[in-house]
Amino acid sequence: MLEEEAVGDRRRWFALVTVSIAVSLIIVDSTIVNVAIPSIVDDLGIDSTQVQWVQESYTLVFASLLLVLGVAADRWGRRRTMMVGVAIFGVASLLAAIAPSGALLIAARLVQGVGGAMILPTTLSIINATFRGRERGIAFAVWGSTIGGMAAVGPLLGGWLTTDFSWRWAFGINIPLAVLILVAAAFVVDESRSDDVRGTDLAAALLSVVTFGGIVFGLIEGRSLGWWTTRDGAADWWPFALSPVPVALAVGVLGGVAFVVRSRRRSARGAPTLIPLGLFSIPSFRNGNVAALVVSLGEFGILLSLPIWLQNVLGYDALQTGWILVGLAGGSFVASGAAQALISRFSAVAVVRAGIVAEIVGVVGIGAVASPDSTWVTIVPFLVVYGFGVGLATAQLTGVVLADVPVQESGAASGTQSTARQVGSALGIAILGTVLFTTTAAELDARLADQGVPEDQRTQVVDAVVDSAGGAIPALAEDQRTAAAADDAREALTQGTRYSAFAAGAFLLLGLGATLALGRSRDDERPTRDRAEDVAGHGA
């Protein structure tokens, strides 16, 4: 009997390793792309809007489907859904690796988003169904620390692959990892599903896609199509003077309102809803999701601008950029070791707040020291602090959000929690990318105007720098006739990076404020650990 229990214990922890590797697959892929972007721009000739869409096409589909697939996993089986997702992700990675154009690369990223949306919520719900009591808290900490650590290891791996081989291997590396996960999951991850299977609201699923798609499209395309009136020649497919951007934003907002109204009405008459609204009566779940969304706005959006700045302004290659970003990984790994010691003395919410404060210090510090003459010596210490904060906040916030959720609702709850993060991440990348490139364009145009450069020439230089996401700067520097413009471009892109960092810090500050609601909700409740053990016992 004891021997069987020991085998079961080992199997649970091997299952945790497997789902952590599955999470690593999607996190590493997202961060590898950041480092590979300059090489992709050079090879495929994509412009800055496509640069954002290489990121956002994945994130948009990912965020849109998390809820649907999280709930579906409860019905189909969580292990089965994860394995299907891993297979789809692997095939899409192969398509991305051989993509001959920017459009086909973006299409492959869309398919990757489907696979990723099947993986992330199921890993959380598998943990929720597999572990109990204190073990569940440890498992969530491992899961969250994996995300923080892999977010920084990814750039190093991507830098090495891009520099020594090709950016295509940044996607190709996913294929053997997918095979490894599929084999391991078949042996060590137990199947689980909910006995209380609800229907699925397909109309609400469509509304969620419309909501996220409209808002993200508007934020990304605003500067290229025009925020209010259509820019000349910007959209041949749009015949109206009113830009499609405000239309898309309005459609997105109206879709969100319709989603909420429909869900409330269906819930009132007992019909199935995409999001189980009853979960929002749990204070830790409700307030934790708000905090997760706002924090995610600032947490990873800065990773879009940093690799572009490090390579095109400071002159580091992809591998060197990866090594610089390892500072983030170092801080995250230190945080994973310190988290349990901190929780033994302080509450999980206090640890989350400390992590967010560290993130603010790190990202604002990067903005403060950023200059065209910066070196890795001035950047890495702030990345370490930032990574330490990510390692603390990500792991513990996940535990707080899901601590009181019944096991039978774990798929829906995991999907909701993951969606909150991904919506925040998508909006963060869109907003911070817009801040980066809009500021760069305005700053460069102003600098060239001060030097008396004619408007048509200014426009050519600004468009070249912005559309290439800074990739045109080295070419400008090599030509004596445009060397001065290259210096101005470095200053402008640095200013854009600085503003992007400060905007990320502002979002994180809002997220810190959102955690105050977590503190108030705990005043009249028992500590999270005790409640989690009760819920686990009830679910068992």
N, C-alpha and C positions, 0 to 999 in steps of 0.2 A: 504493500500500500504506500509506504513512504517512498519507495523507489518510483512508483507511478507518479506521485506528486512531484518528485524531483524532476522527472522527465517532462511533466507538464509545465513546471516553472521554467526549465530551459527552453522549451518550445515557445512559451510566451515571449521571452526575451529575444529569441531568434526572430520571432515575428516582428518585434519592435525594430530590430535591425533592418529587416526587409522593408517595412513600410517607411523607415527613415531614409533608406536608399532610394525608394520610390519618390519621396518628397525631394530628395537631393536632385533627382533627374530633372524635375521641372524648374527648380530654383537655379541650379547650375546653368541650365539652358538659357534662362532669362538673363543672367548676368554675363554669360559668355558673349552673348550678342552685343552687349554694350561695348566691350573691348574690340570686337570684330567689326563694328560699324564703319570706322574709317577705311578698312580694307575692302569692305563690301561696296562702299561708295566708289572707291577707285576702280574696282573690278567690274561692277555692274552699271556704274554711271547713274545711280539714283540721286534724287534731290533731297533737300532737308525734310520736306513733307513726307516723302516716302520713307526717310529714315525713321520718323516718328511712327509711321504705319507699320514698319517692320516690327516695332515694339507693340504698338497698340492693336494691330490685327489679332495678335495672340491674346493680349490682355482683354480685349473687347469680347471675344468669343468665350474666353475663360470665365470672365465675370458673369456673362449672360447666362451661362449654362450650369453654373455651380449649384444653384438652388434646385433646378429640375433634376440634375443627375444625383445630387445628394439624397433627395427623396426617393428617386428611382432605385438607388443602391439598397435602400431598406427593403424594397420589394424583391429585386432581382437577386440580391446577395452581394454583400460588400466586397468579399474577396473577388468574386467573378467580375464585378464592375471595375475594380482596380486593375485586374489583369487585362481586361479588354481595353481599358484606357492606356495602359502601358504599351500594348501592341499597336494601338492607333498612333500613339506618340512616336514610337520607333519608326513606323512606316512614314509618317509625316516628316520626321527628321531626315530620313533618306531622301525624300523629295526636296527638302530644303537644301541638302548638301549638293544636289546636282542641278539646282535651279539655274537656268541660263539668263534670267532677267529679274529685275526687281518685282515685277508684277507676279511672276510665278513663285518667287520667294515669299511674298506676302500671302499668296494663296496657301502655300505649305504651312505658313505660320498660323493661318486660320484653322487648318486641320489639327495642328499641334494643340491649339486652344481647346478643341473638343476632347482630345486625349487627356490634357492636363486637368480639365474640369471633371473628368471621371476619377482622376487619381487623388487630388488633394482632399476633397471631403471624405472620401472612403478611407484614407489613411487615418484621419481623425476619428471616424466612427468605429473603425476596427480597434483602435486603442481604447475608445470608450467602452466597447463591448468586451474587450479582452482583459482589461485590468480593473482592479477594485481598490478602494481606499487609498492608502499612502502610495501603493505601487502606481496607481493611476496618475498621481501628481508627479512622480518621478518620470513616468512615460511621457507625459505632456512636456515636461522640462527638456527631455531628450529630443522630442519632436521639434520644439521651438528653437532649441540651440542648434539643431541641424540646419534649420532655415537660416538662422543668423550666420552660422559658420560657412555654409555653402554659398551664401550670397557674396562672400568675399573670396572663397577659394575659386569660384567660377571665373573671375577675371584673370587669375593667374594661369589657370588651365587654358582659358581662351587666348591669353597672350602668347603662351608657349605654342599652342597649335597654330595660331594665326601667323606668328613670326617664323617658326621653323618649317611649317607645312603650308597650310592654306586656311582661310576663314571657313572653307567648306568642312574642314574637320571639326570645327566648333559645333557643327550639327551632327557630323558623322560619329562622334564619340558617344552619342546617345544610343546608338544601335546595340553595341555589346552590353551596355548597361541595362537596356530594356530586356535583353535575353536573360541576363543574370537575375533580374528581378522576377521574371516570369517563372524561371526554374525554382528559385527559392520560395516564392509564394505558394507554389503547388505543393510543397512539402511541409512548410512550417506555419502558414497562416490558416487558421480555421475559418470555415465559412460561417457567416452569421447573417441573419435577416430579422426584420421586425415581425412579430406575430400580429401586430395591429396595423394592417396595411390600409392606407387611405388611397383614394383616387388622386389623380393629378389634374390640376387646372391648366389645360393647354393654352387657353386664352391669356391667362396671367403670365405664362411662360413667354408668349409672344410679346406681351406688353413690356416685360422686363428687357427683352432684346431691343425693342424700340426705344425704351428709356435710355439704356446705357449707350446704344448705338448713336442716337441723336445727339446726346450731350457730348460724348467723346469726339464724334465727327466734327461738331461745331467748334470745339476747343482746338482741335488740331488744324482744321482748315481755315480758321478765321483769318490768319495773317496772309494766307496765299489767295483766298477767294474774296476777302473783304468782310469786315465785321458787320457792316450794314448794307452798303451798296456793292454790287459786283465789280471787282477790279477788271479793267480792260484786258481782254484776252485770257482772263483767268479761268473761265469756265465756258467753253463753247457749247457744252451740253445744257447750259442754263440760260434761257433767253430773257430773263427778267432783270430789271434794274436792281430790285431787292436781292441781296446776296442769299444764296442757299443756307448760309451759316445761321442767321437768326431763325430761319424756318426750321432747320434741324434742331436747334436748341429748344424752340417752342414745342416741336413735336415730342422731343425727349421729356420735357417737363410735363406736358399733358399726358404722355404715356405713363409717367410715374404717378400722377394724380389718379388716373384711371385704374392703375394697378392697386393702389391703396383702397380706393372706393370699392372696387370689385371684391377684393380680399375681405374687407370688413362685412360687406353684404352677405357673401357666401358663408363666412364664419358665423354670422348671426343666425342663419337658418340651418346651420349644421352641415353644410356642404364642404367637401375637401378644398383646401387652399394650398397654394404653392408654398407659402410661408405659414407654418402653424402659429397663428397669432397668439395662442395661449402661452407660448414660450415667452412672450414679451411681458407676461405678468411676473416673471422671475426677475427680480431687480438686477442680479449679477449678469444675467444674459442680456437684458435690455440695455443697461448702461454700459456694459462692456463692449457691446457691438458698436455703440455710438463712438466710444473712445477708440476702438480698433479702426473704424473708418477714418476718423480725423487724423490719427497718428500715421496711418498708411499714406495719407496725402503727402506728408513730408518725409517719410522714412526712406523710401527707395527711389523717389523721383530724381534726387540729386545724382544718382548713379548714371543717369542719362548724360548729364553735362560733364561730369568729371573726366571720363575717358577721352571725350572729344577735346577738352581743354588740355589735358596732360599731353596728348599726342600732337595736336596741331598748333599749340602755343608754346609749350615747354619743350617740345621736340623729342619726347620719349617714344620709343617704339611700343608695339603692343605687349611684348613680353615684359619690358620694364614697367609699363603701366600696370600690368597684372601684379608684379612684385610690390609696387607701391600700394595697391589696394589690398594686399595681404595684411596690411596693418589693421584693416577692418576685421579680417578673420581672426587675427590675434586677440583683439579686444573682445570679440564675441566668444571665443573659446575660454578666455579667462572668466568671462561673465558666467558661462555655463558651470564652471567649477565653483564660483562664488555664490551662485543663486541659492543652493540648498542651505548653505550656512546663513545667508541673509534671511531666508524665510523662517529659519528656526528662531530668529530673534525678532523679526518684524513680519507684518502681514504681507500677503502676496501683492495687495494693492500698493503698499508702500514701496515694494521692490519695483513694481511697474513704474511708479512715479519717478523713482531714482533713475531708472533706465531712460525715461524720456528726458529728464534733465540732462543726463550725460549726452544724449543724442543732440539736444539743443546746443550744448557747449561745443560739441564736435563740429556740427555743421556750420554754426555761426563763426566758429574759429577759422574754418576753411575759407569762408567768405571774407573774413577780416584780413587774412594773410595773403590771399590770392593776388598775384601780380605777374606780369610777363617775365619777371626775373626770379620767380619762385623756384625752389628746388624741392626734391622729395623730403629733405630734412625738415622743412617748415610744414609740410602737408601731413606726413605720416603720423606725428603725435596726435593730431586732431582726428585722424581716421581711427586710431586706436581707441580714443575716447568715444567716438561715435559708434564703433563696433561693440564696445562694452555696453553701451546703452541699448543697442539693438538686441544683444544677447539677453539682457535682463528683461526688457519690455516685451519682446515677442513671445518668449516662452511663458512667462507668468500671466500675460494678458489672455492667452489662449486658455490656460487653466482656470482663470477667473470666470471667463465667459461660459465655459462648459461644465463648471463644477457642479451645478445643481440640475443639470439636464437629465431626465430619465433616459435609460439606455435605449428604450424603444423609439425615442425621438432623436437619437444621436445623429442619424444621417441628415435629417432636415436641419437640425441645429448646427451640425458641422458645415453644411452647405450655406446656411445663413451667415455663420461666422466667417467662413472663407470668402463669401460674396462681399461682406462688409469690407474686408481687407482688400479684395481685388478691385472693388469699385473705388476705394480710396487710392489704391495704387494706380489705376487707370487714369483717374482724374489728376493725380499728382504728376504723372508723366506728361499728360496733356498740358496741364497748367504750367509746370516748370519748364517744359520744352518750349511753350509759347513765350514765357518770360525770357528764356535764354536767347532765342532767335530774334524776338522782337526788339529786345534791348540791344543785342549785337547790331542789328540793322540800323536802329536809330542812332546809336553811338558812332558807328562807322560813318554814316552819312553826315552827321554833324562835324566830325573831325575832318573829313574830306572837304566839306563846304568851307570850313574855317581856313583851309589852305587854298581856296579859290578854284577847286576842281569843278569843271562844268557839270551841270546836272546830269546830262546823258552819260558822261563817264563815271560819275558817282554811282548812278544806277547800275551800270555794268559791273563795277567792282563789288558793290553791296550784294547784288544778286548772285555773283559768283561765289562770294564767301559764304553767304547764308544758305544758298541752295546746295552747296557742297558740305554743309555742316562744318565749315572751317577747313575742309580739305584743300581748298585753293590757296591757302596762306603760304605753304612752302613754295608753290610755283610762283606766286607773286614776289617772294623774297629772292628768288634766283634771277629775276629779271631786274636789271638796274633801273629801268624806267618805272617799275612799280614797287621797288624796294621800300620806299617811304609809305606807300599804301599798305604794304605787308605789316609794317610796324603799327600803323593805325588799326589794322585788322586784329592784330594780337591784343592790343589794348581794348578794342571793342568786345572781342570774344571773352576776354578776362572780365570785363565789366558785366557781360551777360551771365557768366558763370557766378560772379559775386552776387548779383541780384537773385539768381536762381537759388543759391545757398541761403540767402536771407529769407526768401519766400518759404523755403523748406522749414527753416527755423520758426517762422511765424505759424505755419500749420502745426508743427510739433507743440508749440506753445498752446495753441487751441486744444490740441489733444491732451495736454497736461491738465488744462482746465476741465476737460470732459471727464477725467478720472476723479474729480471731486465728487461727482454724483455716485461713483462707486463707493466712496467712503461713507456718504450719507446713507446709502442703502444697507450698509452693514451694521449700522448703529443698533438696530433692534433685531438683529439676527445673530445666530451663532457663527463662530469662525468658519471660513470656507472649508477647512480640512474636515471638521466634524460633519458639516452638511454633506460634503462629497461622499464620506463613508456611509452616511445614512442612505443617500440616493443609490449608491452602489449596492448596498445590501438589499434595498427594495427592488432594484432592477434584477438582481440575481435571483 
